[in-house]
Amino acid sequence: MRGFGLPVEKKKGNGKKSEWEIPEAEKGLHASGHACGPDLLRIAREIKPQVLIPIHSEAPEFYKNKLRGSGIEVRLPEVCGSIEL
């Protein structure tokens, strides 16, 4: 079996339940379920929306800086603010 492109082994535990083990070299692997920044930028550039509004982002300015000159208007949301589309 493979997880995130890595081989994953099923190990036998105490008989109560099975566990999946990521190889020792990959113990630092983190999977939040969110795409990483470079992947999100690639998707935005491929889709090329007229407007991109980064929501649920720790650093929305990242998109404004990285997409400058791309033809994609990045609108940054404000707390308790509204954005007219």
C-alpha positions as CSV (number, residue, x, y, z in Angstrom):
1,M,0.0,0.0,0.0
2,R,1.1,3.6,-0.6
3,G,0.2,6.7,1.2
4,F,1.2,10.1,-0.2
5,G,3.4,8.3,-2.7
6,L,5.2,6.5,0.1
7,P,5.3,2.8,0.9
8,V,3.2,2.1,4.0
9,E,3.3,-1.2,5.9
10,K,0.6,-2.8,8.0
11,K,2.1,-4.1,11.2
12,K,0.6,-6.6,13.5
13,G,-0.1,-5.1,16.9
14,N,-1.4,-6.8,20.1
15,G,-4.2,-8.5,18.2
16,K,-6.8,-5.9,19.1
17,K,-6.4,-3.7,16.1
18,S,-4.0,-3.3,13.2
19,E,-1.8,-0.3,12.7
20,W,-0.3,1.4,9.7
21,E,3.3,2.4,9.9
22,I,5.1,5.0,7.9
23,P,8.8,4.0,7.4
24,E,11.2,5.4,10.0
25,A,12.8,7.9,7.4
26,E,9.4,9.5,7.0
27,K,8.4,10.0,10.7
28,G,8.3,13.8,10.2
29,L,5.6,13.6,7.5
30,H,2.6,15.7,8.3
31,A,-0.8,15.5,6.6
32,S,-3.4,18.1,7.6
33,G,-5.7,17.4,4.6
34,H,-4.9,20.9,3.2
35,A,-2.9,21.5,0.1
36,C,0.5,23.2,0.5
37,G,1.1,26.8,-0.7
38,P,2.9,26.0,-3.9
39,D,0.1,23.6,-5.0
40,L,-2.5,26.2,-4.2
41,L,-0.6,28.8,-6.3
42,R,-0.3,26.3,-9.2
43,I,-4.0,25.7,-9.1
44,A,-4.8,29.4,-9.0
45,R,-2.5,30.0,-12.0
46,E,-4.1,27.2,-14.0
47,I,-7.7,28.2,-13.2
48,K,-6.9,31.9,-13.6
49,P,-10.0,33.3,-11.8
50,Q,-10.7,37.0,-12.2
51,V,-10.8,37.4,-8.4
52,L,-9.2,35.2,-5.7
53,I,-10.3,35.7,-2.1
54,P,-8.1,33.7,0.3
55,I,-10.4,32.5,3.1
56,H,-9.3,30.2,6.0
57,S,-5.7,31.2,5.4
58,E,-3.0,31.9,7.9
59,A,-1.2,34.4,5.6
60,P,-3.6,35.7,2.9
61,E,-1.0,38.4,1.9
62,F,1.1,35.4,0.5
63,Y,-1.4,35.2,-2.4
64,K,-1.4,38.9,-3.1
65,N,2.5,38.9,-3.2
66,K,2.9,35.7,-5.2
67,L,0.1,36.4,-7.8
68,R,1.1,40.1,-8.4
69,G,1.3,40.6,-12.2
70,S,-0.6,37.4,-13.0
71,G,-3.8,39.1,-14.0
72,I,-5.6,37.6,-10.9
73,E,-7.1,40.2,-8.6
74,V,-6.5,39.1,-5.0
75,R,-8.9,40.6,-2.5
76,L,-8.0,40.2,1.2
77,P,-10.9,39.7,3.6
78,E,-11.1,41.8,6.7
79,V,-12.5,40.7,10.0
80,C,-16.2,41.5,10.1
81,G,-15.9,43.0,6.7
82,S,-17.7,42.3,3.5
83,I,-16.6,41.9,-0.1
84,E,-18.8,42.8,-3.0
85,L,-18.4,40.6,-6.0
